[in-house]
Amino acid sequence: MGVSMYLGDMAFICLKYGRRAYFADGLRFVKHKPYTLSTGEVLPQDTGFFAWLVSVAIWLALTIAIVATLVGVSKLLRRARTS
């Protein structure tokens, strides 16, 4: 879940403020302060909920990708054993 939160925060900042804000200007969420950006701006709760939703969507996508990869590897290993 940690990776998805990091990627979700990155995606949210890039969507809302642009890629430059994250990669060049260093805009980040402040740890242990919900909805607070490194500039001191506090996001409204509904905007913060959207950021959380982006993180959950990325978590689900990563989970599905990992499961699909494991199933594919399992099939390859089974084929290799039977050959």
C-alpha positions as CSV (number, residue, x, y, z in Angstrom):
1,M,0.0,0.0,0.0
2,G,3.0,2.3,0.6
3,V,4.0,2.4,-3.0
4,S,0.5,3.1,-4.2
5,M,0.1,6.0,-1.7
6,Y,3.4,7.5,-3.0
7,L,2.3,7.0,-6.7
8,G,-1.2,8.2,-5.9
9,D,0.1,11.4,-4.3
10,M,2.4,11.9,-7.3
11,A,-0.4,11.3,-9.8
12,F,-2.8,13.7,-7.9
13,I,-0.3,16.5,-7.8
14,C,0.6,16.0,-11.5
15,L,-3.1,16.0,-12.4
16,K,-4.1,19.1,-10.3
17,Y,-0.9,21.2,-10.5
18,G,0.9,19.8,-13.5
19,R,4.1,17.7,-13.9
20,R,6.4,20.6,-13.3
21,A,4.9,21.2,-9.8
22,Y,5.9,17.7,-8.8
23,F,9.1,17.0,-10.7
24,A,10.7,20.5,-11.0
25,D,9.2,22.5,-8.1
26,G,9.1,19.7,-5.6
27,L,5.5,20.0,-4.5
28,R,4.7,17.1,-2.1
29,F,2.2,16.1,0.6
30,V,3.5,16.7,4.1
31,K,3.8,13.5,6.1
32,H,1.5,13.1,9.1
33,K,-0.5,16.2,8.1
34,P,-3.6,15.2,6.1
35,Y,-4.4,17.3,3.0
36,T,-1.4,19.6,3.6
37,L,1.0,20.4,0.7
38,S,4.7,21.3,1.1
39,T,3.8,24.9,0.3
40,G,1.6,25.1,3.4
41,E,-1.6,25.0,1.4
42,V,-4.3,22.9,3.1
43,L,-6.6,21.1,0.6
44,P,-10.4,21.0,1.2
45,Q,-11.5,17.6,2.5
46,D,-13.3,16.7,-0.8
47,T,-10.1,17.4,-2.8
48,G,-8.2,15.3,-0.3
49,F,-10.7,12.5,-0.7
50,F,-10.1,12.6,-4.5
51,A,-6.3,12.3,-3.8
52,W,-7.1,9.2,-1.6
53,L,-9.3,7.8,-4.4
54,V,-6.5,8.1,-6.9
55,S,-4.2,6.2,-4.5
56,V,-6.8,3.4,-4.1
57,A,-7.2,3.2,-7.9
58,I,-3.5,2.8,-8.3
59,W,-3.4,0.2,-5.5
60,L,-6.1,-1.8,-7.3
61,A,-4.3,-1.6,-10.6
62,L,-1.0,-2.7,-9.0
63,T,-2.7,-5.6,-7.2
64,I,-4.3,-6.7,-10.5
65,A,-1.0,-6.4,-12.4
66,I,0.9,-8.4,-9.7
67,V,-1.8,-11.2,-9.6
68,A,-1.8,-11.4,-13.4
69,T,2.0,-11.6,-13.5
70,L,2.0,-14.3,-10.9
71,V,-0.6,-16.3,-12.8
72,G,1.4,-16.0,-16.0
73,V,4.6,-17.1,-14.3
74,S,2.8,-20.0,-12.7
75,K,1.5,-21.1,-16.1
76,L,5.0,-20.9,-17.6
77,L,6.4,-22.9,-14.7
78,R,3.7,-25.6,-15.1
79,R,4.4,-25.8,-18.8
80,A,8.1,-26.1,-18.2
81,R,7.6,-29.0,-15.8
82,T,5.4,-31.0,-18.1
83,S,7.7,-30.6,-21.1
